Amino acid sequence: MFDHHDDETPATPSRPLADREVPLPTMAAADLAQAAVHGWLDGERSEAEAHAAAPAQVRFWGELMGQVAHHRARTAPASLVDAIMNALPPVSPGAPLADAPVAASRAAAPRAADRPADRSAPPR
Amino acid sequence: MTDPLLPLPEVDSDQDVITRILGGDRESFAVLIGRYSDPLYRHALGMTGSPDVAEDILQASFIKAYHHLGEVRGRFDAWLFRIVANGCKDWLKNIRRTHVSYEEDDQPSGFALPDEELDRTELRRDLDAALAQLAPSLREAFILKHVEGRSYEEMADLLGTTVGALKMRVHRAREALQALLEERYA
């Protein structure tokens, strides 16, 4: 009567101990809600699912993501291309150093070119 | 409507453009700047909070990239991203060193530009301030995911780490932002 294994499940499992399923530790309701919200923000769960678990958090993140979208719309200043091109030496990168008038290019972009060259060395 | 029988306009690959530049066509570098300046600017702006600093970092990074163009191995966009990301991290290190007490008044100029104040909502300003309080690695992960809209796989490619580690960083960044902002907005 109290045996819930009265269907097809054998009373003694035949699988090795290491393969047997063990119950997961139960998650607190707050953790479940948090997981639903992260899942929604990661694109793995629907908004409705997250909303059912944590309506206030979904409202909060919805509003916040609206502001994040503003950042997504930002573009580089139109003058940037010219500023960079004017700061480049007038020879190709592979040309011998003697051909590159470095002083002229530095004068064109003093703020950028004055940074120490070794601080953000490009990957080799 | 596009005629399906007509070939699509061909776009030169980054490698094609680089080959032209290395062959002496200096002006082709403008193609690479145009192709990547917007996403990289958003990244630098998100990391530093200052339009002036972001522009400066981008300019320095592109110039550095030009000088080392012959050394590109693999994807140019990932290589260039790392130069910009390093520039941002260096700037953050320097500002921490020079601004020992990193309080409201010491925020980078982008947080208090008068022209920008006009069209910023209070939440947007608070979000910027909260982002500035995150550790650089968390801020970087949050910006890549939510501002730049990249997938975890792309982020892992760019940063040379695992999807799992990046998910953890993004989750921690969200939790920190929520803790900083929810008292006022939730």
HADDOCK unambig.tbl for C-alpha pairs under 7 A between the chains (distance, minus, plus):
assign (segid A and resid 38 and name CA) (segid B and resid 171 and name CA) 6.86 0.50 0.50
assign (segid A and resid 56 and name CA) (segid B and resid 186 and name CA) 6.57 0.50 0.50
assign (segid A and resid 60 and name CA) (segid B and resid 185 and name CA) 6.84 0.50 0.50
assign (segid A and resid 60 and name CA) (segid B and resid 186 and name CA) 5.37 0.50 0.50
assign (segid A and resid 67 and name CA) (segid B and resid 124 and name CA) 5.61 0.50 0.50
assign (segid A and resid 68 and name CA) (segid B and resid 147 and name CA) 6.06 0.50 0.50
assign (segid A and resid 69 and name CA) (segid B and resid 147 and name CA) 6.81 0.50 0.50
assign (segid A and resid 71 and name CA) (segid B and resid 147 and name CA) 6.28 0.50 0.50
assign (segid A and resid 72 and name CA) (segid B and resid 147 and name CA) 5.15 0.50 0.50
assign (segid A and resid 72 and name CA) (segid B and resid 148 and name CA) 6.33 0.50 0.50
assign (segid A and resid 74 and name CA) (segid B and resid 42 and name CA) 6.44 0.50 0.50
assign (segid A and resid 75 and name CA) (segid B and resid 38 and name CA) 4.95 0.50 0.50
assign (segid A and resid 75 and name CA) (segid B and resid 41 and name CA) 6.88 0.50 0.50
assign (segid A and resid 75 and name CA) (segid B and resid 42 and name CA) 6.92 0.50 0.50
assign (segid A and resid 76 and name CA) (segid B and resid 37 and name CA) 6.14 0.50 0.50
assign (segid A and resid 76 and name CA) (segid B and resid 38 and name CA) 5.00 0.50 0.50
assign (segid A and resid 76 and name CA) (segid B and resid 41 and name CA) 5.53 0.50 0.50
assign (segid A and resid 81 and name CA) (segid B and resid 30 and name CA) 6.46 0.50 0.50
assign (segid A and resid 81 and name CA) (segid B and resid 33 and name CA) 6.34 0.50 0.50
assign (segid A and resid 84 and name CA) (segid B and resid 59 and name CA) 5.73 0.50 0.50
assign (segid A and resid 84 and name CA) (segid B and resid 63 and name CA) 6.85 0.50 0.50
assign (segid A and resid 85 and name CA) (segid B and resid 30 and name CA) 6.91 0.50 0.50
assign (segid A and resid 88 and name CA) (segid B and resid 63 and name CA) 6.41 0.50 0.50
assign (segid A and resid 91 and name CA) (segid B and resid 24 and name CA) 6.94 0.50 0.50
assign (segid A and resid 91 and name CA) (segid B and resid 26 and name CA) 6.68 0.50 0.50
assign (segid A and resid 92 and name CA) (segid B and resid 21 and name CA) 6.25 0.50 0.50
assign (segid A and resid 92 and name CA) (segid B and resid 22 and name CA) 5.76 0.50 0.50
assign (segid A and resid 92 and name CA) (segid B and resid 24 and name CA) 4.95 0.50 0.50
assign (segid A and resid 92 and name CA) (segid B and resid 25 and name CA) 6.94 0.50 0.50
assign (segid A and resid 92 and name CA) (segid B and resid 26 and name CA) 5.55 0.50 0.50
assign (segid A and resid 93 and name CA) (segid B and resid 22 and name CA) 6.12 0.50 0.50
assign (segid A and resid 93 and name CA) (segid B and resid 66 and name CA) 6.22 0.50 0.50
assign (segid A and resid 93 and name CA) (segid B and resid 67 and name CA) 5.20 0.50 0.50
assign (segid A and resid 93 and name CA) (segid B and resid 68 and name CA) 6.96 0.50 0.50
assign (segid A and resid 93 and name CA) (segid B and resid 69 and name CA) 6.54 0.50 0.50
assign (segid A and resid 94 and name CA) (segid B and resid 22 and name CA) 5.90 0.50 0.50
assign (segid A and resid 94 and name CA) (segid B and resid 70 and name CA) 6.73 0.50 0.50
assign (segid A and resid 111 and name CA) (segid B and resid 56 and name CA) 6.96 0.50 0.50
assign (segid A and resid 112 and name CA) (segid B and resid 56 and name CA) 5.55 0.50 0.50
assign (segid A and resid 112 and name CA) (segid B and resid 59 and name CA) 5.95 0.50 0.50
assign (segid A and resid 112 and name CA) (segid B and resid 60 and name CA) 4.69 0.50 0.50
assign (segid A and resid 113 and name CA) (segid B and resid 60 and name CA) 6.13 0.50 0.50
assign (segid A and resid 119 and name CA) (segid B and resid 90 and name CA) 6.96 0.50 0.50
assign (segid A and resid 120 and name CA) (segid B and resid 83 and name CA) 6.10 0.50 0.50
assign (segid A and resid 120 and name CA) (segid B and resid 86 and name CA) 5.32 0.50 0.50
assign (segid A and resid 120 and name CA) (segid B and resid 87 and name CA) 5.62 0.50 0.50
assign (segid A and resid 122 and name CA) (segid B and resid 83 and name CA) 5.43 0.50 0.50
assign (segid A and resid 123 and name CA) (segid B and resid 79 and name CA) 6.56 0.50 0.50
assign (segid A and resid 124 and name CA) (segid B and resid 71 and name CA) 6.39 0.50 0.50
